[in-house]
Amino acid sequence: MSYLAYCICATIANPRLPFPAGVDGQPVSLIMASDLCMVVSAVSNRVNDARPDVERILAFERVVEAFHRERSVLPVRYGLVLDDELQAIGMLNRNTNVCISALRELEGCVELGIRIIVEHQESERAPVETALDLPPRSLGVRYLAARKYHYIARDRCPRQGTDLTEEIRGAFRGLFVKCRMETSPVPNSIFRAPVMSLDFLVERKNVNAFRQTFRMLNKGSHAKILLSGPWPPYSFVPTHTGGDKC
């Protein structure tokens, strides 16, 4: 029987039942090995039964969040399907030290995310947009114009965002354990502007203070900033050599 994996945690001696229903309403069960526990549900077709859609992703997240409310967890990347229980046990055995170390580091913590929407001044945008709006003399010209926009946007985003991200990190100093930054330099379909993401690992006891600091920061900021979470610490899970979340 194949299994869809949700998360990894320390061995649960007396699990609180019932567990929430998993993807497609499948019962959730536990596979234990090496002082670790993998939360799984059965799948009959490893391709179709794990294919992502909104309903399945939400069900997946509900299971991870339910276990995270009770203990530290290492969320697994959605879509990790194991052939059988032996493969799950082998994964736990191979990654015991890494996972136990990560669970200790994440103990009592949640993830909070801040998205910074970097908007360019009209004077900065005009030259590039004018190039893109030129009549299409050839596919080559428009391709080069598009690439020019990509590289200009990529170069501007770090310059404009660095000071702001440092300001934000400074505002939350003492309220987070770790912070990781990711930049999307090209405007996306949602925000229509480059987005800088800051993911914070925060102790549960500091969540309210973090939110209050964000509200104060947002009132005085000239940039558009958004707060999300708290979530299980998806961004702070180590990756083993196989490329899957531990």
Stockholm file with secondary structure:
# STOCKHOLM 1.0

chainA/1-246         MSYLAYCICATIANPRLPFPAGVDGQPVSLIMASDLCMVVSAVSNRVNDARPDVERILAFERVVEAFHRERSVLPVRYGLVLDDELQAIGMLNRNTNVCISALRELEGCVELGIRIIVEHQESERAPVETALDLPPRSLGVRYLAARKYHYIARDRCPRQGTDLTEEIRGAFRGLFVKCRMETSPVPNSIFRAPVMSLDFLVERKNVNAFRQTFRMLNKGSHAKILLSGPWPPYSFVPTHTGGDKC
#=GR chainA/1-246 SS CEEEEEEEEECCSSCCSSCCCCGGGCCEEEEEETTEEEEEEEESSTTTTTCCCHHHHHHHHHHHHHHHHHSCCEECCTTCEESSHHHHHHHHHHTHHHHHHHHHHHTTEEEEEEEEECCCCHHHHHHHHHHHHSCCSCHHHHHHHHHHHHHHHHHHHHHHHHHHHHHHHHHTTTSCSEEEEEEECSCCTTTSSCEEEEEEEEEGGGHHHHHHHHHHHHHTCSSEEEEEEEECCGGGCCBCTTSSBC
#=GC SS_cons         CEEEEEEEEECCSSCCSSCCCCGGGCCEEEEEETTEEEEEEEESSTTTTTCCCHHHHHHHHHHHHHHHHHSCCEECCTTCEESSHHHHHHHHHHTHHHHHHHHHHHTTEEEEEEEEECCCCHHHHHHHHHHHHSCCSCHHHHHHHHHHHHHHHHHHHHHHHHHHHHHHHHHTTTSCSEEEEEEECSCCTTTSSCEEEEEEEEEGGGHHHHHHHHHHHHHTCSSEEEEEEEECCGGGCCBCTTSSBC
//
